[in-house]
Amino acid sequence: MSGNPICAASGAGGGGALRREGCPLALLLLFLAVGGCSTAPVSRTPSASADPVARLAQEQVGRPYVYGASGPASFDCSGLVHFAHRNALGVEVPRTAREQFARASPVTRNRLRPGDLVFFQSGPGKGLHVGIYVEDPLFIHAPSSGRQVCYASLEDSYWRESLLGGGRLR
């Protein structure tokens, strides 16, 4: 895919619905400019990773999010992890973020390596979200409906506060 979309806002839940009636044009334009989420954009795109899982995930940046999809044309968060491990390493991993979390060996943030997984939960009763760590502090994920696979930062307050931890599947 051409270009490297950077998540202008990275919340996995996608935020709330926007009603157009009575909404000032400036507010609508601001909403469209930041993608309806609450986090800051990532300011740089890293070079290609030496790790095969991270590198394959980088090659998917810009592909659309589709719930339940596991590539190659579109992905959800756990589908991206499944696709990258299967195609880069020939390793079958569980298909859902919850199963991936249960299978992964825990890794602390300061010991994350490219290709490791980062798991998030934004609140009680919310499903898990997963991304692929590229380099400090960046990871790649398939965020939510209407969005594309993109980079996000573990330094962003949304991700920092919802981080459950890292994991390694190999």
VENDA-V392028 format. One record per residue. RES is the residue in one letter. PHI is phi in radians with two decimals (NA if undefined). NEAR is the number of other C-alpha atoms within 12 Angstrom. D_LAST is the distance of its C-alpha to the last C-alpha in whole Angstrom. Layout:
res:RES phi:PHI near:NEAR d_last:D_LAST
res:RES phi:PHI near:NEAR d_last:D_LAST
//
This chain:
res:M phi:NA near:18 d_last:27
res:S phi:-1.49 near:10 d_last:30
res:G phi:1.32 near:15 d_last:30
res:N phi:-2.29 near:27 d_last:27
res:P phi:-0.98 near:32 d_last:28
res:I phi:-1.92 near:33 d_last:27
res:C phi:-1.11 near:39 d_last:27
res:A phi:-1.30 near:32 d_last:31
res:A phi:-2.77 near:35 d_last:30
res:S phi:-2.05 near:45 d_last:27
res:G phi:-0.98 near:41 d_last:27
res:A phi:-1.18 near:42 d_last:25
res:G phi:-1.40 near:29 d_last:28
res:G phi:1.46 near:27 d_last:31
res:G phi:1.33 near:22 d_last:34
res:G phi:-1.66 near:13 d_last:37
res:A phi:-1.38 near:12 d_last:39
res:L phi:-1.94 near:19 d_last:42
res:R phi:-1.69 near:12 d_last:45
res:R phi:-1.41 near:14 d_last:47
res:E phi:-1.11 near:9 d_last:51
res:G phi:1.32 near:10 d_last:52
res:C phi:-1.60 near:13 d_last:49
res:P phi:-1.04 near:13 d_last:51
res:L phi:-0.97 near:13 d_last:50
res:A phi:-1.07 near:12 d_last:48
res:L phi:-1.16 near:17 d_last:46
res:L phi:-1.08 near:19 d_last:45
res:L phi:-1.12 near:15 d_last:44
res:L phi:-1.10 near:17 d_last:42
res:F phi:-1.02 near:24 d_last:40
res:L phi:-1.16 near:18 d_last:39
res:A phi:-1.19 near:17 d_last:39
res:V phi:-1.81 near:23 d_last:36
res:G phi:1.33 near:31 d_last:34
res:G phi:1.38 near:29 d_last:35
res:C phi:-2.10 near:28 d_last:33
res:S phi:-1.94 near:24 d_last:33
res:T phi:-2.07 near:27 d_last:31
res:A phi:-1.40 near:25 d_last:32
res:P phi:-1.23 near:28 d_last:30
res:V phi:-1.39 near:25 d_last:28
res:S phi:-1.54 near:19 d_last:30
res:R phi:-2.56 near:20 d_last:28
res:T phi:-1.94 near:26 d_last:26
res:P phi:-1.24 near:29 d_last:23
res:S phi:-1.26 near:15 d_last:23
res:A phi:-1.02 near:20 d_last:20
res:S phi:-1.30 near:24 d_last:17
res:A phi:-1.34 near:18 d_last:16
res:D phi:-1.34 near:23 d_last:12
res:P phi:-1.13 near:27 d_last:12
res:V phi:-1.20 near:38 d_last:11
res:A phi:-1.10 near:38 d_last:13
res:R phi:-1.12 near:30 d_last:16
res:L phi:-1.13 near:31 d_last:16
res:A phi:-1.09 near:49 d_last:16
res:Q phi:-1.04 near:44 d_last:19
res:E phi:-1.21 near:33 d_last:20
res:Q phi:-1.63 near:39 d_last:21
res:V phi:-0.99 near:39 d_last:23
res:G phi:1.80 near:29 d_last:26
res:R phi:-1.31 near:35 d_last:25
res:P phi:-1.30 near:31 d_last:27
res:Y phi:-1.39 near:32 d_last:25
res:V phi:-2.44 near:25 d_last:26
res:Y phi:-0.98 near:23 d_last:25
res:G phi:1.48 near:21 d_last:23
res:A phi:-1.50 near:25 d_last:23
res:S phi:-2.27 near:32 d_last:19
res:G phi:1.51 near:31 d_last:21
res:P phi:-1.51 near:27 d_last:22
res:A phi:-1.47 near:21 d_last:25
res:S phi:-2.70 near:32 d_last:24
res:F phi:-2.57 near:39 d_last:21
res:D phi:-1.87 near:40 d_last:21
res:C phi:-1.07 near:49 d_last:18
res:S phi:-1.30 near:44 d_last:16
res:G phi:-1.14 near:41 d_last:17
res:L phi:-1.12 near:52 d_last:16
res:V phi:-1.09 near:54 d_last:12
res:H phi:-1.02 near:39 d_last:13
res:F phi:-1.04 near:35 d_last:14
res:A phi:-1.11 near:39 d_last:12
res:H phi:-1.22 near:34 d_last:9
res:R phi:-1.13 near:25 d_last:12
res:N phi:-1.50 near:24 d_last:14
res:A phi:-1.52 near:24 d_last:12
res:L phi:-2.13 near:21 d_last:9
res:G phi:1.25 near:14 d_last:11
res:V phi:-1.81 near:17 d_last:8
res:E phi:-1.48 near:19 d_last:10
res:V phi:-2.11 near:30 d_last:10
res:P phi:-0.99 near:23 d_last:13
res:R phi:-1.55 near:27 d_last:15
res:T phi:-1.83 near:27 d_last:17
res:A phi:-1.06 near:34 d_last:16
res:R phi:-1.10 near:24 d_last:17
res:E phi:-1.17 near:22 d_last:15
res:Q phi:-1.13 near:35 d_last:12
res:F phi:-1.08 near:33 d_last:13
res:A phi:-1.15 near:21 d_last:13
res:R phi:-1.45 near:20 d_last:10
res:A phi:-1.21 near:24 d_last:8
res:S phi:-1.38 near:18 d_last:8
res:P phi:-1.07 near:23 d_last:11
res:V phi:-2.40 near:24 d_last:12
res:T phi:-1.25 near:18 d_last:15
res:R phi:-0.99 near:26 d_last:17
res:N phi:-1.29 near:17 d_last:18
res:R phi:-1.99 near:20 d_last:15
res:L phi:-1.10 near:26 d_last:13
res:R phi:-2.15 near:30 d_last:12
res:P phi:-0.91 near:37 d_last:12
res:G phi:1.65 near:40 d_last:9
res:D phi:-1.21 near:42 d_last:9
res:L phi:-1.82 near:50 d_last:11
res:V phi:-2.14 near:50 d_last:14
res:F phi:-1.99 near:43 d_last:16
res:F phi:-2.35 near:36 d_last:20
res:Q phi:-2.48 near:27 d_last:23
res:S phi:-1.50 near:25 d_last:26
res:G phi:3.03 near:18 d_last:28
res:P phi:-1.02 near:9 d_last:29
res:G phi:1.39 near:7 d_last:29
res:K phi:-1.48 near:14 d_last:27
res:G phi:-1.22 near:22 d_last:24
res:L phi:-1.38 near:30 d_last:20
res:H phi:-2.17 near:40 d_last:19
res:V phi:-2.37 near:47 d_last:16
res:G phi:-2.38 near:51 d_last:15
res:I phi:-1.94 near:56 d_last:13
res:Y phi:-1.20 near:43 d_last:14
res:V phi:-1.93 near:36 d_last:16
res:E phi:-2.90 near:33 d_last:18
res:D phi:-1.13 near:25 d_last:20
res:P phi:-1.83 near:28 d_last:21
res:L phi:-1.64 near:39 d_last:20
res:F phi:-2.42 near:47 d_last:18
res:I phi:-1.99 near:54 d_last:18
res:H phi:-2.68 near:53 d_last:19
res:A phi:-1.81 near:48 d_last:21
res:P phi:-1.24 near:47 d_last:24
res:S phi:-3.01 near:34 d_last:26
res:S phi:-0.92 near:26 d_last:29
res:G phi:1.47 near:24 d_last:31
res:R phi:-1.98 near:37 d_last:29
res:Q phi:-2.19 near:38 d_last:26
res:V phi:-0.99 near:47 d_last:23
res:C phi:-2.72 near:46 d_last:23
res:Y phi:-1.49 near:43 d_last:22
res:A phi:-2.54 near:46 d_last:23
res:S phi:-2.01 near:38 d_last:23
res:L phi:-1.19 near:38 d_last:22
res:E phi:-1.42 near:22 d_last:25
res:D phi:-1.12 near:26 d_last:27
res:S phi:-1.04 near:19 d_last:29
res:Y phi:-1.04 near:25 d_last:28
res:W phi:-1.26 near:36 d_last:24
res:R phi:-1.05 near:24 d_last:24
res:E phi:-1.32 near:19 d_last:26
res:S phi:-1.79 near:27 d_last:24
res:L phi:-1.16 near:28 d_last:21
res:L phi:-1.48 near:27 d_last:19
res:G phi:2.66 near:33 d_last:16
res:G phi:-1.77 near:34 d_last:13
res:G phi:-2.66 near:36 d_last:9
res:R phi:-2.21 near:32 d_last:6
res:L phi:-1.79 near:31 d_last:4
res:R phi:-2.35 near:23 d_last:0
//
